[in-house]
Amino acid sequence: MNEFGRRIHQLRKQKNMTLRHLADLSNLSYSFIASLEKGRYKPSRESIYSLAAPLDADPNELLRLAGFLPDQFETVENSFSEKNSKKSNKFEMENILNTSVTFQGIELQQTDKVALLSFLKTMASFKNSDL
């Protein structure tokens, strides 16, 4: 069993779910989920999102455990919030189109910034629909 498999198993047991019930809720096969829990298969991003919803799990945690996000993800996120907590300035993402933005040392092109803004709007609409 790997970290990802252990976490899926733990979350499933916490919710008192059988493999078959989780399979029904996630639209994945019973045997595939059992194999994931045992560490036999590496999950796809799609299967991670399918599992996260019925388990009420943070998809970013599962993505990190499966190796899709770097371990430094939390560290980078925490250091970013520490820097911003010292300042009272807010950056509104809508202004990203008028600002020079770099990611991992590479300057984003206008099309990249438009795509990023579109993605954020989509995510915000999902978050707002949950309210």
C-alpha positions in Angstrom: 0.0 0.0 0.0 1.3 3.5 -0.9 0.5 6.9 0.7 -2.3 7.5 -1.7 -3.9 4.1 -1.2 -3.7 4.4 2.5 -5.4 7.8 2.5 -8.2 6.6 0.2 -8.7 3.6 2.4 -8.7 5.8 5.6 -11.2 8.3 4.1 -13.5 5.5 3.0 -13.4 3.8 6.4 -14.1 7.2 8.1 -17.2 7.6 6.1 -18.2 3.9 6.7 -18.3 3.2 3.0 -17.8 -0.1 1.3 -15.7 -0.4 -1.8 -18.9 -1.0 -3.8 -20.6 2.0 -2.4 -17.6 4.2 -3.2 -17.5 2.7 -6.7 -21.1 3.6 -7.3 -20.7 7.2 -6.1 -17.5 7.8 -8.0 -18.4 5.9 -11.2 -15.3 3.8 -10.9 -15.1 0.1 -10.7 -14.9 -1.7 -7.4 -11.8 -3.6 -8.5 -10.0 -0.5 -9.7 -10.6 1.3 -6.3 -9.4 -1.8 -4.4 -6.2 -1.9 -6.6 -5.7 1.8 -5.9 -5.9 1.2 -2.2 -3.4 -1.6 -2.4 -1.0 0.5 -4.5 -1.2 -1.6 -7.6 -2.2 1.2 -9.9 -1.4 4.9 -10.2 -4.6 6.9 -10.4 -5.3 9.4 -13.2 -6.2 13.0 -12.3 -9.8 12.2 -13.4 -10.1 9.3 -11.1 -8.7 11.4 -8.2 -11.4 14.0 -8.7 -14.0 11.2 -9.0 -12.9 9.8 -5.6 -12.5 13.2 -3.9 -16.1 14.3 -4.1 -17.8 11.3 -2.4 -15.0 11.1 0.2 -15.3 14.8 0.9 -11.5 14.9 0.4 -9.3 17.8 -0.7 -8.4 17.0 -4.3 -5.1 18.8 -3.9 -4.1 16.5 -1.1 -4.9 13.5 -3.2 -3.1 14.9 -6.2 0.0 15.5 -4.1 -0.1 12.0 -2.6 -0.4 10.5 -6.1 2.5 12.5 -7.3 0.7 15.1 -9.5 1.6 18.0 -7.3 5.1 18.6 -5.7 5.6 18.1 -2.0 6.6 21.8 -1.8 3.0 22.8 -2.8 2.0 23.4 0.8 5.3 25.2 1.6 4.9 27.5 -1.4 1.3 28.2 -0.5 2.1 28.9 3.1 5.1 31.2 2.3 2.9 33.1 -0.2 0.2 33.7 2.5 2.9 34.7 5.0 4.2 37.3 2.7 0.7 38.6 1.9 -0.3 38.7 5.6 2.5 41.1 6.3 1.2 43.5 3.7 -2.3 45.0 3.6 -2.2 45.3 -0.2 -4.6 43.1 -2.1 -4.1 41.9 -5.6 -7.3 41.4 -7.6 -6.9 38.7 -10.2 -8.9 40.6 -12.7 -5.9 42.9 -13.0 -3.7 40.1 -14.2 -4.1 41.1 -17.8 -2.5 44.4 -17.2 0.4 43.1 -15.1 3.6 41.3 -15.9 3.3 37.8 -14.3 5.9 35.1 -14.1 5.4 31.5 -13.1 8.5 29.4 -12.2 10.7 32.1 -13.8 8.8 32.2 -17.1 6.8 35.3 -18.0 3.2 34.4 -18.9 2.0 35.5 -22.3 -1.3 37.4 -22.7 -3.0 34.2 -23.9 -1.7 32.3 -20.8 -3.1 35.0 -18.5 -6.5 35.0 -20.3 -6.6 31.2 -19.9 -5.7 31.5 -16.2 -8.4 34.1 -15.6 -10.9 32.0 -17.4 -10.0 29.0 -15.3 -10.3 31.1 -12.1 -13.8 32.3 -13.2 -14.9 28.8 -13.8 -13.6 27.6 -10.4 -15.3 30.6 -8.7 -18.6 29.7 -10.4 -18.4 26.2 -8.9 -17.6 27.6 -5.5 -20.5 30.1 -5.7 -22.9 27.3 -6.8 -22.1 25.4 -3.7 -23.5 28.2 -1.5 
